C-alpha cells in the first residue's frame, strides 16, 4: 500500500510535503521539484516511518531567503534540489513538537518527557567553517548529564569538550537505610561501584550536539510555539508557549529567562494538542484545541480566556449525532486574505475541514464545514496574495469510502464563488510504498486521541 | 488462599475502622496503622485525581469551612447575560475570606501541618499528599483535632488535599499566592533513572517560583545527604532562588518545627540519623 502525505508546509514559494521518511518539494503551482529521502527509511525498517521528527528536523521552517543561507549560497529552487539534510540531531527523548525562535536561529524541541531544549539550527561547528555571521551565541561549555548534576536552564551539553562525566555516587548510607536487607543492598551497591564508574566512562551516551534545557513540564508536551509582544518604547518580548497532556498551556519567557513562568492559560479539561498563536496578526491571541468539545481563544499575555467555539457540534454534523461523542483536534491553522482571517481546524478521523471566521472582537465563528473525500491529515495555505485563497490538504486516501476518493492524497482547495473547488494534485512522485497493515498505519497516523486519559486507578 | 483471607480481613478492618471514625460526633484521633500505604507513588501516571481546571474554580469552602464568606443571595444570581458569556463564567464557588499562603508539599501523615497550625493561627495552611490513604488519615486527624479544640478554635486554618503537585500545582494556586512552601523528607529516588521523579529539579523549581511571591521561602529538609546536595544544587542553580544564610535559617521558628515535628523527622531521630536543612528565598523576577 502507499503512504499518504501526512504533513504539508509552505515556505514562501515552495511547498513541502512529507510522505513517511520522504520529503517532496513542489512549486506553488504544485509542480514536483525534488525529493529528499530519509536514509533510515530506505533501509526497509518501516516500523518508524511517519513521525514528526523525521519530517521536520531536516526541513527547517523558514522563508526561502533563510533557506538559501542554510544551503550556503546555493539557490534552492534553480538547482532543483532544495533539501539537503543539514544536521541529524538525536534527542534524549522523542521530540513531540518543534518551533523556531523569531530570530530563526534556534530550534525549540518539546519532548515526550516534558522538557524543552533549545538547539542551534546550524550547529556551531558548521557555522564556523562556513563563516556565517550569525553564529549562535557561544555558551559556556560544561559537561552535564541531566540526572547527575544540577542542570541550570542555561547549561550546554557539549560532549566534544571531552571531560569525564561525574562518576556515580552512592546516594544512601548506613544512616539512611535501616533494614538488614537494605544494608546488604547498600554493600552490594558499593561493590559494583567500580564497574559502574568504568561503564560511565566508556559509554558516553549523550547527545552529540549543543542543547540547552530551557524549561520542563511533568507531563508529555504536545505543542510549542513562540509568541512575541511588542512593548511601547522597548524591544519586543518573546515568549515560549507550551501545551501538555495535563490540560496546561504555560507561558514562559524566552531564553535566556526561560526559567520565569509568566502565566498559564487554564481552562481545558482534556489534553491540549494544538496551539495557534497570533491569528490574523493579533499577537496576544492564542487559539488552542485538544480533547475538549470546544476550541479556546485566549489572551495568553493575561492568561484569560476570551471565548470558546464549539467543535463537537459541527463534527456531529459530519459524522452523525450518535457516532461522534468526542473530538481530538489535530490542526488549528489560521490565515488571512482580503482582510479576513480564517481558521481551519482538522479533527482526527473526521473527513472534513472546519472553517471558522476569526472576528475583530476576538471571537471564533463557525463559517462552514468543508467536506472532504477522506480524512485530512494536514493543511496549509499555498497562496494568499491572490484574490482566491488556495489551500493544500493532505488526506489519508485509505479512509475514503468511495472509489473516487482514492488516488492522489494531496488536494488543492480553491475558494470559488460556489464554495471550495477541490482538485487533486496529480503527477505526484512515485514512492511511499510500504509493507504495513492498514491498522498499523492508522495507529501511527491517528495518535492524538490516545492522549486522552483513560486509566482509573488510584 | 490463607494469605488472601488475611488480606481481606485486613482491608475489611480498615474500612470498618475508617467508617467508624468518620461518623458524626466522633472526635477520636485516627490510628496510623489503619491508613498505611506504600511510601512511593508514581507522579507520572494518571491517578484519579480531582483538581480544578484553574485556581479560580477551586472550592476551598469544604477544606476551610470556618472561613466561608456568607455572600448575599442576590449577588449570586448574575445579571441576564448572553449564553456565551455564561459558559465562560467560572463555576460559582463559595468564597473564603483568606487565601492559602503556606503549602506543605508531600505532607505525609501531617505532623508538620498540625504543629504549624497554632503558631500561625491567621494563615491558611494546606497539606498536599499524593497517597490516598495517607490523605484520609490527615483529613480524619484534622477533623478530630478541630472537634477536640472547638472552644479554642484551633486547627481551623489547616487543610489537606490529595494532589499530584508535580503536575497540578498551578491548578490550585495563582501566581505569587504562597509565602512558604515546605518540602520535608521527600522521596529520595536513589536510582539515577528515577531522578526525574524527584520533587526538586530545575524545571520544577520554576513552578515553585511561579506560585511563591518574591521574598517567599522554600523550606527543605532531608536525612539523605546526597538528596540534600541535589536540592541545594538545583535551587542554587535556579536564578529565581537564593539560599537563606544559616544564621537566618536557624532563627526561623518554622525550621525548629520542621526538624522535630514531622513524622519522618521523628523517625530519623529514633534511628539517630542526620537532618539536613536548607532554605531558599524567592527573588524578584529580573527586568527584561
Interface residues (C-beta under 8 A of the other chain):
Chain A: X113 X114 X115 X146 X147 X148 X149 X150 X151 X152 X153 X168 X169 X170 X171 X172 X173 X175 X176 X178 X213 X215 X216 X217 X218 X219 X237 X246 X247 X248 X250 X252 X253 X257 X259 X260 X261 X263 X264 X266 X267 X268 X269 X305 X307 X308 X453 X454 X455 X456 X457 X458
Chain B: X43 X44 X45 X46 X47 X48 X53 X54 X55 X84 X87 X88 X132 X166 X167 X168 X170 X171 X175 X188 X190 X192 X193 X195 X196 X201 X202 X203 X204 X205 X206 X207 X209 X210 X223 X224 X225 X226 X227 X230 X233 X234 X236 X237 X238 X239 X240 X271 X272 X273 X274 X285 X286 X288
